[in-house]
C-alpha cells in the first residue's frame, strides 16, 4: 500500500487493485499538487459536506465511474448529481472489495454551499477508519478533540492517523497532540493547515508536542514512510 498527502485534507491510498481518494479538494486548493484531469480514482471517501472536502468529487466520480462513499445525507445529495454512491453513517462499517470502511463521529458541521449561495444540509460529519492489506488508516476529517478518541484507538489499532491541526475550525496543535495520546497510532500526519489564512499553523509546534507516535510532516505529493 502507498499512502500520500496532497494538501489540506486530501489523502490518496493506492492498494494493489484500487486508488482511493479521501476528501478530494483540488480545484481552488492553493496547496495541492494534484490536477483533476490526471486523477482516476476507483473510490472516493468523504468525511463531510463542506466544499473544501467534497471538492471535485462530482467531476472525478462521473468521469471515472468512481464509487463515492459518504455520510447518508451527503451521499443522497451527490446521487442527485448523477454520482454512484454508497450511503453510510456514524458507527456503521462495511467490507467492500477495496477494503473496509467504518465511520466514526466528528465534532464539526456539514453543509454544502451551491454556486447560488444555497446552503444544503449534508448530515453529520464523520471520521473514517479504512482498513486494507492489514493496515488501518484513520482520517479524522474536520473535528474538535473528543474523549471517545480513546475508545476509537482501543477498538481499532491505527497504523496511520491523519489529524487536523489548523485551529480556528478544528483542533489546533495542542488538542491534536492530545488526540494522539488517546488514539495511539503508530504514525501521525498533520492535515488541514496552511491552506487559508485562518488556519496558518507551524506544524513543528504539533510535532514537538507529540510523544506517543512517529510524526511525519508531509509536503503535498509526499508518501507516508511505513
C-alpha positions in Angstrom: 0.0 0.0 0.0 1.1 3.6 -0.8 -0.4 6.5 1.2 0.2 10.0 0.1 -0.8 13.5 1.3 -1.8 16.2 -1.2 -2.5 19.4 0.8 -5.4 20.5 3.0 -7.2 17.2 3.8 -6.6 15.3 0.6 -5.2 11.8 1.0 -4.6 9.2 -1.7 -4.4 5.5 -0.9 -3.1 3.1 -3.5 -3.7 -0.6 -2.9 -2.8 -3.4 -5.2 -6.0 -3.1 -7.1 -7.5 0.3 -6.3 -6.9 4.0 -6.0 -8.9 5.7 -3.2 -9.1 9.4 -2.7 -10.3 11.0 0.6 -11.8 14.5 0.5 -10.5 15.4 -3.0 -10.5 19.2 -2.8 -8.3 20.0 -5.8 -9.5 23.0 -7.8 -9.3 26.1 -5.7 -6.8 24.4 -3.3 -3.7 26.6 -3.3 -1.5 23.9 -1.6 -2.3 20.8 -3.6 -0.1 19.1 -6.2 -2.9 17.3 -7.9 -4.6 18.1 -11.2 -8.2 16.9 -11.5 -7.8 15.7 -15.1 -4.9 13.4 -14.1 -6.7 11.7 -11.3 -8.5 8.4 -11.8 -9.8 7.2 -8.5 -11.7 3.9 -8.2 -13.2 5.1 -4.9 -13.8 8.4 -3.2 -14.4 8.6 0.5 -15.9 11.7 2.0 -15.8 12.8 5.7 -18.4 15.6 5.4 -20.1 18.0 3.1 -18.1 21.2 3.3 -16.9 22.5 -0.1 -13.2 22.2 0.9 -13.7 18.4 1.4 -16.3 17.4 -1.2 -14.2 19.4 -3.6 -14.1 17.9 -7.1 -16.0 14.7 -6.2 -18.7 15.1 -8.8 -16.3 15.7 -11.7 -14.0 12.9 -10.7 -16.7 10.4 -10.0 -18.7 11.0 -13.2 -15.6 10.9 -15.4 -14.1 7.8 -13.8 -17.3 6.0 -12.7 -15.9 6.1 -9.2 -17.9 4.8 -6.2 -18.4 7.6 -3.7 -18.8 6.5 0.0 -20.2 9.3 2.1 -22.5 10.0 5.1 -26.1 9.4 4.3 -27.5 12.9 3.5 -24.3 13.9 1.6 -24.5 10.6 -0.4 -28.1 11.4 -1.3 -27.2 14.9 -2.4 -24.4 13.6 -4.6 -26.6 10.9 -6.1 -28.8 13.7 -7.4 -25.8 14.9 -9.3 -25.5 11.6 -11.1 -22.8 10.1 -8.9 -22.7 6.4 -8.0 -22.9 6.4 -4.2 -22.9 4.1 -1.2 -24.6 5.7 1.9 -23.2 5.1 5.3 -23.4 6.7 8.8 -21.6 7.1 12.0 -20.8 3.8 13.8 -21.5 1.8 10.6 -18.9 -0.3 8.9 -18.9 -2.2 5.6 -16.5 -4.6 3.9 -16.1 -3.6 0.3 -14.0 -5.3 -2.3 -11.4 -2.5 -2.0 -11.2 -2.5 1.8 -13.3 -2.0 5.0 -14.8 1.4 5.8 -16.1 2.5 9.2 -17.4 5.9 10.1 -16.6 7.5 13.4 -18.0 10.6 15.0 -16.5 14.0 14.4 -17.4 17.3 16.1 -17.9 19.8 13.4 -20.5 20.9 10.9 -21.6 19.6 7.5 -23.2 21.5 4.7 -22.6 22.3 1.0 -22.8 25.8 -0.5 -24.0 25.9 -4.1 -22.9 28.5 -6.7 -26.3 30.2 -5.9 -25.3 30.6 -2.2 -27.8 28.0 -1.2 -26.7 26.0 1.9 -27.5 22.3 1.6 -27.6 20.3 4.8 -25.4 17.2 4.4 -25.9 15.3 7.6 -23.5 14.6 10.4 -19.7 14.9 9.8 -17.5 11.9 10.4 -14.1 10.5 10.6 -13.1 7.4 8.5 -11.3 4.2 9.5 -10.1 2.5 6.4 -8.6 -1.0 6.6 -6.9 -2.8 3.7 -3.8 -5.0 3.2 -3.5 -5.4 7.0 -3.2 -1.6 7.6 -5.7 0.7 9.3 -5.8 4.3 8.4 -7.7 6.9 10.4 -8.7 10.1 8.7 -10.3 12.3 11.4 -12.0 14.7 8.9 -12.6 18.1 10.5 -13.1 17.7 14.2 -12.6 19.1 17.7 -10.9 17.0 20.3 -13.3 14.5 21.9 -12.8 11.9 24.6 -14.1 9.0 22.6 -11.0 9.1 20.5 -9.6 6.9 23.3 -12.3 4.3 22.5 -11.5 4.5 18.8 -7.9 3.8 19.5 -8.6 1.0 21.9 -11.0 -0.8 19.5 -9.1 -0.1 16.3 -5.3 -0.3 16.4 -4.3 2.5 14.0 -1.2 2.4 11.8 -1.5 5.9 10.3 -3.7 8.8 11.6 -4.4 12.0 9.7 -5.4 14.7 12.1 -6.4 18.3 11.5 -4.1 20.8 13.3 -5.1 24.2 11.8 -7.1 25.5 14.7 -10.0 28.1 14.2 -12.3 25.5 12.5 -10.8 22.3 14.0 -8.3 21.1 16.6 -5.2 23.2 17.0 -1.7 21.7 17.6 -2.2 21.3 21.4 -5.5 19.5 21.1 -4.4 17.4 18.2 -1.3 16.3 20.1 -3.6 15.2 23.0 -5.7 13.4 20.5 -2.6 11.4 19.5 -2.2 10.3 23.1 -5.8 8.9 23.0 -5.7 7.3 19.6 -2.2 5.8 19.9 -1.4 5.5 16.2 2.0 4.3 15.1 2.3 7.2 12.7 0.5 10.6 12.7 0.4 13.1 9.8 -1.0 16.6 10.4 -3.5 17.9 7.9 -6.0 20.8 7.4 -3.5 23.6 8.0 -1.8 26.5 6.0 -4.4 26.3 3.2 -6.0 29.6 4.0 -5.1 32.5 6.4 -7.3 31.4 9.3 -5.6 28.1 9.6 -2.0 29.1 9.3 0.0 27.0 11.8 3.6 25.8 12.1 3.3 22.0 12.0 6.5 21.7 14.0 4.5 23.0 17.0 2.4 19.9 16.8 5.3 17.6 16.2 7.1 18.9 19.3 4.1 18.1 21.4 3.5 14.5 20.2 5.2 12.0 22.4 3.3 8.8 21.6 3.7 8.3 17.9 6.1 9.0 15.0 5.1 12.3 13.5 5.6 12.7 9.7 5.1 16.2 8.3 4.5 15.7 4.6 4.6 18.2 1.8 1.9 17.8 -0.9 2.8 14.7 -3.0 4.9 13.0 -0.4 4.3 9.5 0.8 3.9 8.2 4.3 7.0 6.2 5.3 5.5 3.0 6.5 
